[in-house]
Amino acid sequence: MRILKEEILIFIIYAIVFLYAILVQFTSLPLPLTTFAVPVALTLFAIFILHMLNILFRGVSKS
């Protein structure tokens, strides 16, 4: 299973959005875009899972 260099940036963006959603959900900080953070993070989580499955199957098919 090989991760491409372009995918590293995508994973960093996923991590930032997930951390922001966790901050919004579990703290009382007055953060902007609080109404959108959790739904966007859940949507990105679904995309992240599909992306990881794609990488997994891409690695399996080349073996």
HUPE-V143850 format. One line per field, one symbol per residue. ss: DSSP state (a for helix, b for strand, c for the rest). phi: phi as a letter, one per 40 degrees, with the letter a starting at -180 (. if undefined). psi: psi as a letter, one per 20 degrees, with the letter a starting at -180 (. if undefined). Layout:
ss->???
phi->???
psi->???
This chain:
ss->ccccaaaaaaaaaaaaaaaaaaaaaacccccccaaaaaaaaaaaaaaaaaaaaaaaaaaaaac
phi->.bcccccccccccdcccccccccccbbbccccgccbccccccccccccccccccccccccccc
psi->oppqhhhggghggggggghghggggjrkpmqqkhhigghghgghgghgghghhggghhhhhi.
